Structures are given as C-alpha cells and as structure tokens.
Amino acid sequence: MFAGTIWACGQIPTTADGQTPAAIGDQVKVALDNLEATLLASGGGLHTLLKTTVYLADLSEFDEYNAAYLDRLEGIPLPPRTTVEVARFRGSKRIEIDAVAAVDQRIDKHEA
C-alpha cells in the first residue's frame, strides 16, 4: 500500500487447498476471490478497484472469461481494464490479475 492505494499483483486461480479449476470461468472467479481477499486484508475491496490488468493464456477464451468477470463484479462500478494474451503460464493456470485499488476511506456517519 502506498499513499492510499493498494497494488495487488499476481492474483492467480489457485484455491486455498492448492487446486486450480479446469474451466476458465471458474478460474476467473477464484482469481477474483483471491483478489478480493487481498484487497480486504489491505483495507480495500472490489468496490475500491481503480484498474485491473488481466493476463489470459488464450484470447479465444475471452467471451467466457468476460462473462465470468462481469458476473463476479456485478453491482459495483467496473474499473478500467486491460486484457492481454501471454504465453507460458505454469501448470493449468490460464489467468492472472493485477489490480490497483484505493484504500476504503469512507467514514461511517455514526462515527463522524
């Protein structure tokens, strides 16, 4: 974290028990779940995202990835996003997400 921002790099689709789902849509959900956990631990959340960069192993999976991405982020303002294709992911991983988010500085009106 620096000056009210969170820089979350390398969010991958590996579950807590070390598994990676097979389907790209499921990988998107797990990677975003991992991103959310990182942001929450740092004082932010998916609702404080400022920008995401998504690395896909195969852009031919864009439609399935995009549907899962939009579904997981439903109800919050979508941040600007860059999606690029890369080669040589390790193992069965087909997605990785980097993000910049703000620290949630909202003040509860009862505390003000």
C-alpha positions as CSV (number, residue, x, y, z in Angstrom):
1,M,0.0,0.0,0.0
2,F,1.2,3.5,-0.8
3,A,-0.5,6.8,-0.4
4,G,-3.9,5.3,-0.1
5,T,-3.6,2.8,-2.9
6,I,-3.2,-0.9,-2.9
7,W,-1.1,-2.6,-5.6
8,A,-2.2,-6.3,-5.8
9,C,-0.1,-8.2,-8.3
10,G,-0.1,-11.8,-9.4
11,Q,-3.6,-12.9,-8.3
12,I,-3.9,-16.4,-9.6
13,P,-6.7,-19.0,-9.8
14,T,-5.4,-21.3,-7.0
15,T,-7.8,-22.2,-4.2
16,A,-6.7,-22.3,-0.5
17,D,-6.2,-26.1,-0.8
18,G,-3.8,-25.6,-3.8
19,Q,-6.3,-26.6,-6.6
20,T,-6.8,-24.8,-9.9
21,P,-10.2,-25.2,-11.5
22,A,-10.3,-26.5,-15.1
23,A,-12.8,-24.1,-16.7
24,I,-11.7,-20.5,-17.5
25,G,-14.9,-19.1,-16.0
26,D,-14.1,-20.9,-12.7
27,Q,-10.5,-19.7,-12.8
28,V,-11.8,-16.1,-13.2
29,K,-14.0,-16.5,-10.1
30,V,-11.2,-17.9,-8.0
31,A,-8.7,-15.3,-9.1
32,L,-11.2,-12.5,-8.3
33,D,-12.0,-14.2,-4.9
34,N,-8.2,-14.2,-4.2
35,L,-8.0,-10.5,-5.3
36,E,-10.9,-9.6,-3.1
37,A,-9.2,-11.3,-0.1
38,T,-6.0,-9.4,-0.7
39,L,-7.9,-6.1,-1.0
40,L,-9.9,-6.7,2.1
41,A,-6.8,-7.5,4.1
42,S,-5.3,-4.3,2.9
43,G,-8.2,-2.0,3.7
44,G,-10.0,-2.0,0.3
45,G,-12.4,-4.2,-1.6
46,L,-13.6,-5.0,-5.1
47,H,-15.7,-1.8,-4.8
48,T,-12.5,0.3,-4.5
49,L,-10.8,-1.0,-7.7
50,L,-9.2,1.7,-9.8
51,K,-7.8,-0.5,-12.6
52,T,-7.2,-4.1,-13.5
53,T,-4.8,-5.8,-15.9
54,V,-5.8,-9.4,-16.8
55,Y,-3.4,-11.8,-18.4
56,L,-5.0,-14.7,-20.4
57,A,-3.3,-17.7,-21.8
58,D,-5.6,-17.8,-24.8
59,L,-7.7,-14.8,-26.1
60,S,-10.0,-17.2,-27.8
61,E,-11.5,-17.7,-24.3
62,F,-12.3,-14.0,-24.0
63,D,-16.1,-14.3,-24.1
64,E,-16.2,-16.9,-21.3
65,Y,-13.7,-15.0,-19.2
66,N,-15.6,-11.7,-19.8
67,A,-18.9,-13.2,-18.8
68,A,-17.4,-14.6,-15.6
69,Y,-15.6,-11.3,-14.8
70,L,-18.8,-9.3,-15.3
71,D,-20.8,-11.7,-13.3
72,R,-18.4,-11.7,-10.3
73,L,-18.1,-7.8,-10.3
74,E,-21.9,-7.3,-10.8
75,G,-23.3,-4.5,-8.7
76,I,-20.1,-2.5,-8.4
77,P,-18.7,0.2,-10.7
78,L,-16.4,-1.6,-13.2
79,P,-12.8,-0.3,-13.2
80,P,-10.9,0.4,-16.4
81,R,-9.5,-3.0,-17.6
82,T,-6.7,-4.1,-19.9
83,T,-6.7,-7.7,-21.1
84,V,-3.7,-9.2,-22.8
85,E,-2.7,-12.7,-24.0
86,V,0.5,-14.1,-22.6
87,A,2.3,-17.4,-23.0
88,R,3.8,-20.0,-20.6
89,F,1.5,-19.9,-17.5
90,R,2.7,-22.5,-15.0
91,G,0.6,-25.7,-14.7
92,S,-3.1,-25.4,-15.6
93,K,-3.4,-21.7,-14.8
94,R,-4.8,-19.7,-17.6
95,I,-5.4,-16.3,-16.0
96,E,-3.6,-13.9,-13.7
97,I,-4.9,-10.5,-12.5
98,D,-3.0,-7.4,-11.3
99,A,-5.0,-4.5,-9.8
100,V,-4.7,-1.1,-8.3
101,A,-7.4,-0.2,-5.7
102,A,-8.0,2.6,-3.2
103,V,-8.0,2.1,0.5
104,D,-11.6,2.4,1.6
105,Q,-11.7,5.7,3.5
106,R,-15.4,6.1,3.9
107,I,-16.4,7.3,7.3
108,D,-19.4,5.7,9.0
109,K,-21.8,8.6,9.6
110,H,-22.3,7.4,13.2
111,E,-18.6,7.9,13.9
112,A,-18.4,11.4,12.4
